Amino acid sequence: INDIPTLCNLLNSHVDKLIEFNKAEDDEDMNADERDEFEDAQNFICLQLIHMANASELQEEGSRRHFISIMRSMLSRLATPDDLVDACVKTMALAHDAESHFLQTISEILVDIEDDNSTDHDEKAIVVVRQMRTISILSFVLENIGGKMVGNPILASTLQHLLPAVTSKNAVIREHGVICLSKFCLLSEEDKIMD
């Protein structure tokens, strides 16, 4: 297996290809089946590169930090395909030496998402994309941390990202928000849930 920087460079290259491909939806050179096949192949390559990086030398501090930085930048970009979010979150959870450090990185990613203006959508669409990405990340995070994080202040602070989704007028966001909130409640103290 290649070293982490090489794998991360390959991963960045394939993610960029996928993002550019998704931006060029009007490409007339491909029919719908060819587009789906290309997108599936790029997603598969990206997922395999993430898996290979996870299986290689993440015990070495420099490699681990570099890998976490790449995963953080991928999750912070709204243009990153949704199919990669789950793998990125799970691999980041394994790459961190403590769950509290993992939660700290996730809270920084959620702030970065709020600041990302790199998409071509109008303002209303960007709000929906941001909320869906935030809920998606939090949902995977809450599935990948243990019960000993109950009462962690960083975990408690993620509630500020959940409440707008739960009260959203968009039915899809609201549904995902409620599901995510139920996962949050399983990891929270009773008084916090009551509040």
C-alpha positions as CSV (number, residue, x, y, z in Angstrom):
1,I,0.0,0.0,0.0
2,N,1.3,3.5,-0.9
3,D,2.0,6.0,1.8
4,I,-0.8,8.3,3.1
5,P,0.2,11.4,1.2
6,T,0.1,9.6,-2.1
7,L,-3.3,8.0,-1.3
8,C,-4.6,11.3,-0.2
9,N,-3.4,13.0,-3.4
10,L,-5.1,10.3,-5.5
11,L,-8.3,10.7,-3.4
12,N,-8.3,14.4,-3.9
13,S,-7.8,14.0,-7.6
14,H,-10.8,11.6,-7.9
15,V,-13.0,13.7,-5.7
16,D,-12.3,16.7,-7.8
17,K,-13.1,14.7,-10.9
18,L,-16.4,13.7,-9.4
19,I,-17.2,17.3,-8.4
20,E,-16.4,18.6,-11.8
21,F,-18.5,15.8,-13.4
22,N,-21.5,16.6,-11.2
23,K,-21.2,20.4,-12.0
24,A,-21.3,19.5,-15.8
25,E,-24.7,17.9,-15.7
26,D,-25.5,19.1,-19.2
27,D,-22.7,17.1,-20.9
28,E,-24.2,15.8,-24.1
29,D,-21.4,13.4,-24.8
30,M,-22.8,10.9,-22.4
31,N,-26.3,9.4,-22.0
32,A,-27.8,8.8,-18.6
33,D,-26.5,5.2,-18.3
34,E,-22.9,6.3,-19.1
35,R,-23.2,9.1,-16.6
36,D,-24.4,6.8,-13.9
37,E,-21.6,4.3,-14.7
38,F,-18.9,7.0,-14.6
39,E,-20.2,8.4,-11.3
40,D,-20.5,4.9,-9.7
41,A,-16.9,4.1,-10.8
42,Q,-15.5,7.4,-9.4
43,N,-17.4,6.8,-6.1
44,F,-16.1,3.3,-5.9
45,I,-12.5,4.4,-6.5
46,C,-12.8,7.2,-3.8
47,L,-14.3,4.7,-1.3
48,Q,-11.5,2.2,-2.0
49,L,-8.8,4.9,-1.5
50,I,-10.4,5.9,1.8
51,H,-10.4,2.2,2.9
52,M,-6.8,1.7,1.8
53,A,-5.7,4.8,3.7
54,N,-7.5,3.5,6.8
55,A,-5.8,0.1,6.4
56,S,-2.3,1.5,6.0
57,E,-0.2,3.6,8.3
58,L,-2.5,5.8,10.3
59,Q,-0.7,4.9,13.5
60,E,2.1,7.2,12.5
61,E,1.3,10.7,13.8
62,G,2.3,12.7,10.7
63,S,0.3,10.5,8.3
64,R,-2.7,10.4,10.7
65,R,-2.8,14.2,10.9
66,H,-2.5,14.6,7.1
67,F,-5.3,12.1,6.6
68,I,-7.6,13.8,9.1
69,S,-6.9,17.1,7.4
70,I,-7.9,15.7,4.0
71,M,-11.0,14.1,5.4
72,R,-11.9,17.4,7.1
73,S,-11.5,19.4,3.9
74,M,-13.7,16.8,2.0
75,L,-16.4,16.9,4.6
76,S,-16.3,20.7,4.8
77,R,-17.0,21.1,1.0
78,L,-20.7,21.1,0.2
79,A,-19.8,19.9,-3.3
80,T,-18.4,16.6,-2.0
81,P,-20.8,13.8,-3.1
82,D,-23.1,12.5,-0.4
83,D,-22.0,8.9,-1.1
84,L,-18.6,9.6,0.4
85,V,-19.8,11.3,3.7
86,D,-20.4,8.1,5.6
87,A,-17.0,6.6,4.8
88,C,-15.2,9.8,5.6
89,V,-16.9,10.1,9.0
90,K,-16.3,6.5,9.9
91,T,-12.7,6.6,8.8
92,M,-12.1,9.9,10.7
93,A,-13.5,8.3,13.8
94,L,-11.0,5.5,13.6
95,A,-8.1,7.9,12.8
96,H,-8.6,9.9,16.0
97,D,-6.9,8.7,19.1
98,A,-9.8,9.8,21.4
99,E,-13.5,10.3,20.8
100,S,-13.3,13.8,22.3
101,H,-10.7,14.8,19.7
102,F,-13.0,13.3,17.0
103,L,-15.9,15.4,18.3
104,Q,-13.8,18.5,18.3
105,T,-12.8,18.0,14.7
106,I,-16.5,17.4,13.7
107,S,-17.6,20.6,15.5
108,E,-14.9,22.5,13.4
109,I,-16.2,20.9,10.2
110,L,-19.8,22.0,11.0
111,V,-18.5,25.6,11.4
112,D,-16.7,25.2,8.1
113,I,-19.8,24.0,6.4
114,E,-21.7,27.2,7.5
115,D,-18.9,29.3,5.9
116,D,-18.7,27.3,2.6
117,N,-20.0,29.5,-0.3
118,S,-18.4,27.5,-3.1
119,T,-21.5,26.1,-4.7
120,D,-23.4,27.6,-7.6
121,H,-26.9,27.3,-5.9
122,D,-29.1,30.2,-4.9
123,E,-29.3,31.2,-1.3
124,K,-32.4,29.0,-0.4
125,A,-30.8,25.9,-2.0
126,I,-27.5,26.5,-0.2
127,V,-29.4,26.6,3.1
128,V,-31.0,23.2,2.3
129,V,-27.7,21.7,1.2
130,R,-26.0,22.9,4.3
131,Q,-28.7,21.6,6.6
132,M,-28.7,18.2,4.9
133,R,-24.9,17.9,5.0
134,T,-24.8,18.9,8.7
135,I,-27.6,16.4,9.6
136,S,-25.9,13.7,7.5
137,I,-22.5,14.2,9.2
138,L,-24.1,14.4,12.7
139,S,-26.1,11.2,12.1
140,F,-23.0,9.2,11.2
141,V,-21.1,10.8,14.1
142,L,-23.7,9.8,16.6
143,E,-23.7,6.3,15.3
144,N,-19.9,6.1,15.7
145,I,-19.3,7.3,19.2
146,G,-19.7,5.5,22.5
147,G,-21.9,6.0,25.5
148,K,-19.0,7.4,27.5
149,M,-19.4,10.7,25.6
150,V,-22.6,11.4,27.5
151,G,-22.4,14.8,29.0
152,N,-19.5,15.9,26.8
153,P,-19.9,19.7,26.2
154,I,-18.8,19.4,22.5
155,L,-21.5,16.8,21.9
156,A,-24.0,19.0,23.7
157,S,-23.1,21.9,21.4
158,T,-24.1,19.9,18.3
159,L,-27.7,20.4,19.4
160,Q,-27.5,24.0,18.0
161,H,-27.1,22.4,14.5
162,L,-30.0,19.9,15.1
163,L,-32.7,22.3,16.2
164,P,-33.0,24.3,13.0
165,A,-33.4,21.0,11.1
166,V,-36.1,19.7,13.4
167,T,-38.1,22.9,13.0
168,S,-37.5,23.3,9.3
169,K,-40.4,23.8,6.9
170,N,-38.7,21.3,4.5
171,A,-40.3,17.9,5.2
172,V,-37.1,15.9,4.2
173,I,-34.8,18.0,6.4
174,R,-37.3,17.8,9.3
175,E,-37.6,14.0,9.0
176,H,-33.8,13.5,9.0
177,G,-33.4,16.1,11.8
178,V,-35.9,14.2,14.0
179,I,-34.0,10.9,13.3
180,C,-30.7,12.5,14.2
181,L,-32.2,14.1,17.3
182,S,-33.3,10.7,18.5
183,K,-29.7,9.4,18.2
184,F,-28.5,12.5,20.0
185,C,-31.0,11.8,22.9
186,L,-29.6,8.3,23.3
187,L,-26.2,9.8,24.1
188,S,-27.4,12.7,26.2
189,E,-28.2,13.1,29.9
190,E,-31.9,13.1,30.9
191,D,-32.0,16.7,32.0
192,K,-30.5,17.8,28.7
193,I,-33.1,15.9,26.8
194,M,-35.9,17.4,29.0
195,D,-34.5,20.9,28.2
